[in-house]
Amino acid sequence: MLYLIGLGLNKYGISKQGIDAINKCSKIYLENYTVNFPYSEKELEEVIGKKIISIGRDIVETDKLIKEAKKEDICLLIYGSPLTATTHISLIEDAKKNKVKYEIIYNGSIFDAIAETGLQIYKFGKITSMPKWSKSFKPTSFMEIVKQNKTIDAHSLILIDIGLELKDCLEELKESTEEYELGKIILCSQLGTKDSKIFYKKIEELKKLDVKKPYCIIIPAKLHFLEEEVLNNQ
């Protein structure tokens, strides 16, 4: 049996259903490559009362977990909710093909938590991701999604590469939007935790902040007056 268990957004976010599943498993894996956790693996181990095996893409995207799940109960712990990354969808498809039983245990994710900004969820468009640039590779395709969203007056959520520091992220954003005035944007840090922060400022103002990971950026479209009121009170 393979369990895909959502951890929610803070170290106490895992559900009772998730804990019950963990207690059935001989191995507890933690997917470690899609987000910067706002807590340590040791803290999570203390909450669930079990030893964790931290694994990266090189293992999750092989058949290792499926092979093990044929013989024993194992689980993969995933920050937020389990099926927001295509890798995890692929795991379920592989389980089906190999006749391996599986269970998905959902939880809260960044897609729920961004409502705390005051923006109306149904006014968001396509979600995009900002990669970490190198000297020879500076993709700006994430801004194409933002432009598409703007044509339908939709807000844009930009998820940030796990290795991207805020200062570099804002420089990438500034360089990718030089052809038009960006105005104020929204920076969300550690949503769903006791250290949750939301800022609504221009890029140059955000550069002065000391912000903890994980964080994301929202480029708002035209704001409803209620949205603007909530943002200005952050």
N, C-alpha and C positions, 0 to 999 in steps of 0.2 A: 504494500500500500504506500502511495506517495501522497503526502499532505503538502499543499502550498499554503503557508500561513502568513497572513498580513499582520505586521507588527503595529500598525498605526503610526502615530507621529512622535510619540515620546516613549520612554522606557517602560511606562506602566500601561501603554495602550493596547497591549495584546489582550484578546478576549478570553473569557473562561473556556469557550469552545476551543480556542487555540491552545490553551494550557492543557486541556484534557487530551487533545491530539498529541501534543508533545510527550505527555506521560506514557503514551502507547509506543513511542518510537525508540528504537535502539540507537539511531544516529540523528543528531540535530544539526543540520547544515544552515549556515547563514550566508546569504548572497551579499557580497561586499563591494560590488563594482558599479552600482547605479546611483549611489547617493553618498554624500558625507553624513554619517550618522551624528545626531546631536548628543550622543552618549557613547560610552565605551562598550566593548564586547563583554568586559568583566561585569559592568553594571547590569547588562541584559541577562547574563548568566545568573546573577544574584536574584533577579526578578523571577526567572522561569525555573530556577533550581536545577539546572542541567548544564553540562559541559557543551559548548558550541564548537563546531568545526567550521571555520571561516573559509569560504571558497569563492573563486573568481570566475570570470567568463570562460577561462580555459577548461574548467570542469563542468560548469552548468550547461555549456553548449555541446558536451559530449553525451554518450549514452551511459555514463557511469551511474547516474542517479536512477535511471530507468532499470538498469540491470540489478541494482541493489534492491529497488522497490519490488522486484519480482519475488525476492526471497524473504524480505523483512519489511517492517514498517519503518519508514524514514520520513523526515520532513525537511522542507526548505523554508527558512524564515526570510521574509522579504519586507523591507521597509515600506510603510504605507499600505497599499492594497496590492494583492498578488499579481493581477493581470494587466498592469499598466505598462509593462515592458514586453516587447514582442518575443523575447527569449523565453519568457514564462508561458506564453501561448504555445510556443513550439514544444515546450516540455509536455504540455497536456496532449498535444497532437501525437507526440511520440509514445506517450502512455497508452493512448487509444490504439495505435497501430500495434503495439506490443502486448495488448490485452492486460495492461497493468491497471489495477484499481487506483483511483485518485480522488482526493477531496480538496476543494478550494474553500478556504476560510477567509472571508473578506474582512476589510477593516477600513478606517478612515484614511484619506490620502490628501495630498496637496490640492487635488481637484475639489475637495470639500472645503479645505481650510481657506482657500483664497476668497471665499465669501466674506471672511472677516474684514476684508478691505472695504466692504460696502458696495462693491461692484455687483451687479446683477448677473448671476451665473449664466442665464440664458442669453446674455449679450456677448458671451465670449465666442470667438471664432476658432480657427484651427490652432492647435498647440504646436509649438516649435521648440527646438533645442539649440543652444549656442555652444559650439565646440571650442576647445582650446586651440588657439592659433600657434603655428610655428613660423619660422622665418620663411619657409618655402611654401606654406599652405595656410591661406587666409580666406576660408570660405565665408561668404556673406549670404548664403542661401536662406538662412533663418529670417533675414529681413524681407525676402520675397513673400514669405508667409504673412508677415506683419502687413505688408502692402496689400496683399489680397484681402486680409481682414478689414483693413481700412476702407476698402471699396464697398463693403457692406456695413460699415459703421460698427464693427465688432472689436471688442477688446482682444489683446494678444498676450497670452501667457508664454513666457520664454523660460524653459528649464535650462539650468546651467550645468555644463560639464563638471564632473566630479573634481577635476584637477585645476579648475579655473578660479583664481583669486579675484576678489571684487574689483580691485584697482584695474586689473587686466581686462576683466569683463566689461567694465564701463568704457575703457579705451576702445575695445573692439566695437562696442555699441556705437560710440561716437564716430568712429571711422567708417562704420557701415551705414551711417545715416547723414553723411555730410551734405547730401543734396537737398535736405529739407530740415527745418527747425523741429526738433523733437519735442520741446517743451518739457513739462513735468512728467516724470514716470514714477512707477510704484516699485519699491524694493521691499520684499518680504523676507524676513529672516526667522528661521526656526519656528515656523507656524505650528501650532498644536502643542507647544511646550510652554513651560513657565517663563521662558526667556523670549517669547514671541515678540517680534518688532515689525511694524509697518511704517514705511517712510514714503512720503509723496513730495518729491523734490526734483530739481533739475540735476543733470549728470554731475556738474561741477560741485554742487552741494553734497551729493551722495559720496563723492570721492573722499570727503573729509571724515566719513563715518567709519567706525570700527565695528564691522558686522560679522556675526558668527555664521558658520555653515550649519545646515544647508540653507541656501537662499535662492530666490527666484525673482524674476523681473516681470512686471506687467506694463505693457504700453497701452494706455487707455485710448479708446475711441471717444466720440462725443459723449460727454457725461450727462446723465439725468441729474436734475438738481439735488435729488436725495443722495445719489452717489457722490456728488461733489461735496455735499455737506459732511458726509461721513469721512471722506478722505481728508478734508481740511481740518477735521478734528482729531486726526491721528497724532 
